[in-house]
């Protein structure tokens, strides 16, 4: 019988410089030195909000592309109502 040895997946370390650089990219009103003074939890919370908004935008784009191909274009009207509800 063959024995399979499981290897551990290496964890990718993200440096604080990368995190703060990403934060400053999405929130240009902060300079790097100002962002360094912010609490870590606040920076990560704001980056999670950015990720969530980006995911919503991508889902909307996928739905926009797929809508005309649905049965009789029913998703088009559903999307229009959803977008009107957001305004």
C-alpha positions in Angstrom: 0.0 0.0 0.0 1.3 3.4 -0.9 1.9 6.0 1.8 1.1 9.6 0.9 2.9 12.3 2.9 1.0 15.6 3.2 3.0 18.8 2.8 2.0 21.9 4.6 1.0 24.8 2.4 3.3 27.7 3.0 1.7 30.9 4.3 2.2 33.9 2.2 3.5 36.8 4.3 2.2 40.2 3.4 4.4 43.0 4.6 3.0 46.0 6.3 4.5 48.1 3.5 2.3 46.3 1.0 -0.8 46.7 3.1 -0.1 50.5 3.6 0.7 50.9 0.0 -2.6 49.3 -1.0 -4.4 51.5 1.6 -2.9 54.6 0.2 -3.8 53.6 -3.3 -7.5 53.3 -2.5 -7.5 56.2 -0.1 -5.3 58.9 -1.7 -6.2 61.5 0.9 -3.8 59.7 3.2 -0.1 60.0 2.8 2.0 57.0 3.7 3.2 58.7 6.9 -0.4 59.4 7.9 -1.5 55.9 7.2 1.3 54.5 9.3 -0.2 56.3 12.3 -3.6 54.7 11.8 -4.5 51.7 13.9 -4.0 48.3 12.1 -7.6 47.3 12.7 -9.0 50.5 11.0 -6.7 50.0 8.0 -7.8 46.4 7.5 -11.5 47.3 8.0 -11.3 49.9 5.3 -9.5 47.5 3.0 -12.2 44.9 3.6 -14.8 47.4 2.6 -12.8 48.1 -0.6 -12.7 44.4 -1.4 -16.5 44.0 -0.7 -17.3 47.0 -3.0 -15.0 45.6 -5.7 -16.7 42.2 -5.5 -20.2 43.9 -5.8 -19.0 45.8 -8.9 -17.7 42.6 -10.5 -20.9 40.7 -9.7 -22.9 43.6 -11.3 -20.7 43.4 -14.4 -21.1 39.7 -14.8 -24.9 40.1 -14.4 -24.9 42.9 -17.0 -23.1 40.6 -19.5 -25.3 37.6 -18.7 -28.7 39.4 -18.6 -29.4 39.6 -22.3 -28.8 35.9 -22.7 -31.4 34.8 -20.1 -34.8 33.5 -21.2 -36.6 36.4 -22.9 -34.2 38.8 -21.3 -35.9 38.6 -17.9 -32.8 39.4 -16.0 -32.5 42.8 -17.8 -35.7 44.1 -16.1 -34.6 42.6 -12.8 -31.3 44.4 -13.0 -32.9 47.7 -13.9 -35.2 47.5 -10.9 -32.2 46.6 -8.7 -30.1 49.5 -9.9 -33.1 51.9 -9.5 -33.5 50.7 -6.0 -29.9 51.6 -5.2 -30.3 55.3 -6.2 
